[in-house]
Amino acid sequence: MKEKVIIFLQNIKHRFILWMNNLKRKFKSIDFRSKRFWFKFFVVFLSLIVAGFITLLILFAWFSKDLPSPSKVVRREGYTSQIYDRNGKIIYDLYNDAKRTPVTWNNIPDTLKQATIAVEDKSFYTHSGIDLLTPFRIIKNFFYRFLINISNLQFTTKILRAKMNFAVIKNC
């Protein structure tokens, strides 16, 4: 049984090497400086972008067909129940997890509105509603933070190894 597995793995390795050599030959035969190559490349690239956009539109239409109209969505649960006396004064507030009372847009202070916008989007007043650089900033932050975390992990590992080696030497 063990021999069959070894032969099978050698066969897979051999086929992979043949496939890679064939791919290298094809790759060497491509002329990256020709206009024909770049024309085909951009046609394929633009076709993929258009196909992806159309797919997104179809998915959006498919999933949004069952959604209610935004004007019909009304929250009826989660607010506080207020008990009044006969003069109209509030005696007691009943609530489950948090005390929620709906307010109108005019009753919210302007500083709170501006603070919320500042927290959500620092350049809200400088762009026209859509910041086109945001996807690139997200990608940059993801990889930057990922690399920082990896380097911190490697640094911690080095410290632990140094401490463990010191402890092993000290105990001998």
C-alpha positions as CSV (number, residue, x, y, z in Angstrom):
1,M,0.0,0.0,0.0
2,K,2.8,2.4,0.9
3,E,4.5,1.7,-2.4
4,K,1.3,2.6,-4.3
5,V,1.0,5.9,-2.5
6,I,4.7,6.7,-3.3
7,I,4.2,5.9,-7.0
8,F,1.0,7.9,-7.1
9,L,2.8,10.9,-5.6
10,Q,5.7,10.6,-8.0
11,N,3.3,10.5,-10.9
12,I,1.6,13.7,-9.7
13,K,5.0,15.3,-9.3
14,H,6.0,14.3,-12.8
15,R,2.8,15.6,-14.3
16,F,3.1,18.9,-12.5
17,I,6.7,19.3,-13.7
18,L,5.6,18.6,-17.3
19,W,2.7,21.1,-17.0
20,M,5.1,23.8,-15.6
21,N,7.6,23.3,-18.4
22,N,4.8,23.5,-21.0
23,L,3.6,26.7,-19.3
24,K,7.2,28.2,-19.3
25,R,7.5,27.5,-23.1
26,K,4.2,29.2,-23.7
27,F,5.1,32.1,-21.5
28,K,8.4,32.6,-23.3
29,S,6.7,32.7,-26.7
30,I,4.5,35.7,-25.7
31,D,5.8,39.0,-27.0
32,F,4.9,41.5,-24.3
33,R,6.0,44.4,-26.5
34,S,3.6,43.8,-29.3
35,K,0.4,45.9,-29.7
36,R,-1.6,42.8,-30.5
37,F,-0.9,41.3,-27.0
38,W,-1.8,44.5,-25.2
39,F,-4.9,44.9,-27.2
40,K,-6.1,41.4,-26.3
41,F,-5.1,42.0,-22.7
42,F,-7.2,45.1,-22.4
43,V,-10.1,43.6,-24.2
44,V,-10.1,40.7,-21.8
45,F,-9.6,43.0,-18.8
46,L,-12.4,45.3,-19.8
47,S,-14.7,42.4,-20.6
48,L,-14.1,41.0,-17.1
49,I,-14.9,44.4,-15.6
50,V,-18.1,44.8,-17.6
51,A,-19.2,41.2,-16.8
52,G,-18.5,41.8,-13.1
53,F,-20.5,45.0,-13.1
54,I,-23.4,43.4,-14.8
55,T,-23.3,40.5,-12.3
56,L,-23.3,43.0,-9.4
57,L,-26.3,44.7,-10.9
58,I,-28.2,41.4,-11.4
59,L,-27.4,40.3,-7.8
60,F,-28.5,43.7,-6.4
61,A,-31.8,43.5,-8.3
62,W,-32.3,39.9,-7.3
63,F,-31.8,40.5,-3.6
64,S,-33.5,43.9,-3.4
65,K,-36.8,42.7,-5.1
66,D,-38.1,41.4,-1.7
67,L,-37.0,44.4,0.4
68,P,-39.7,46.8,1.6
69,S,-39.8,50.4,0.6
70,P,-37.6,52.5,2.9
71,S,-40.6,54.8,3.6
72,K,-42.6,51.8,4.9
73,V,-39.9,50.7,7.4
74,V,-40.9,51.8,10.8
75,R,-39.4,50.6,14.1
76,R,-42.1,49.7,16.6
77,E,-40.1,47.8,19.2
78,G,-37.3,48.7,21.5
79,Y,-38.6,52.1,22.7
80,T,-39.4,53.0,26.3
81,S,-42.9,52.8,27.6
82,Q,-43.8,55.9,29.5
83,I,-46.4,56.1,32.3
84,Y,-48.1,59.5,32.8
85,D,-50.1,60.8,35.6
86,R,-53.5,62.6,35.1
87,N,-51.7,66.0,34.6
88,G,-49.5,64.7,31.7
89,K,-46.3,64.4,33.7
90,I,-44.1,61.3,33.3
91,I,-44.1,59.1,36.4
92,Y,-42.1,56.2,35.2
93,D,-40.1,54.9,32.2
94,L,-40.2,51.1,31.4
95,Y,-37.5,49.7,29.2
96,N,-35.6,46.4,28.6
97,D,-32.0,46.8,27.7
98,A,-31.6,50.5,27.0
99,K,-33.6,53.7,27.4
100,R,-34.6,54.7,23.8
101,T,-36.7,57.6,23.0
102,P,-37.2,58.7,19.3
103,V,-36.3,62.3,18.5
104,T,-36.8,64.3,15.4
105,W,-33.9,65.5,13.3
106,N,-34.4,69.1,14.5
107,N,-34.0,68.1,18.1
108,I,-30.5,66.6,17.5
109,P,-27.8,69.2,18.2
110,D,-25.7,70.3,15.2
111,T,-22.4,69.5,17.1
112,L,-23.6,65.8,17.5
113,K,-24.4,65.6,13.8
114,Q,-21.0,67.0,12.9
115,A,-19.2,64.7,15.4
116,T,-20.9,61.7,14.0
117,I,-20.0,62.6,10.4
118,A,-16.4,63.3,11.6
119,V,-16.1,59.9,13.1
120,E,-17.6,58.1,10.1
121,D,-15.9,60.0,7.3
122,K,-13.2,62.6,8.0
123,S,-13.3,64.0,4.5
124,F,-17.1,64.1,4.2
125,Y,-17.2,67.8,3.3
126,T,-14.4,67.7,0.8
127,H,-15.7,65.0,-1.6
128,S,-19.1,64.8,-3.3
129,G,-20.5,61.8,-1.3
130,I,-18.2,59.1,-2.6
131,D,-14.5,59.0,-1.8
132,L,-12.9,57.1,-4.7
133,L,-9.6,56.6,-2.8
134,T,-11.3,54.7,0.1
135,P,-11.0,51.2,-1.4
136,F,-7.2,51.8,-1.9
137,R,-6.9,53.1,1.7
138,I,-8.7,50.0,3.0
139,I,-6.3,47.7,1.1
140,K,-3.3,49.7,2.2
141,N,-4.4,49.6,5.9
142,F,-5.2,45.9,5.7
143,F,-1.7,44.9,4.4
144,Y,0.1,47.5,6.6
145,R,-1.6,46.3,9.8
146,F,-1.2,42.6,8.7
147,L,2.6,43.1,8.2
148,I,2.9,45.0,11.5
149,N,1.2,42.1,13.3
150,I,3.4,39.6,11.6
151,S,6.6,41.6,12.5
152,N,5.3,41.9,16.1
153,L,4.7,38.2,16.3
154,Q,8.2,37.5,15.0
155,F,9.6,39.9,17.5
156,T,7.7,38.2,20.3
157,T,8.9,34.8,19.1
158,K,12.5,35.9,19.1
159,I,12.2,37.3,22.6
160,L,10.6,34.0,23.8
161,R,13.3,32.0,22.2
162,A,16.0,34.1,23.8
163,K,14.4,33.8,27.2
164,M,13.9,30.0,26.8
165,N,17.5,29.5,25.7
166,F,18.7,31.6,28.6
167,A,16.5,29.5,31.0
168,V,17.9,26.2,29.5
169,I,21.5,27.4,29.9
170,K,20.8,28.7,33.4
171,N,19.3,25.3,34.5
172,C,22.2,23.3,33.1
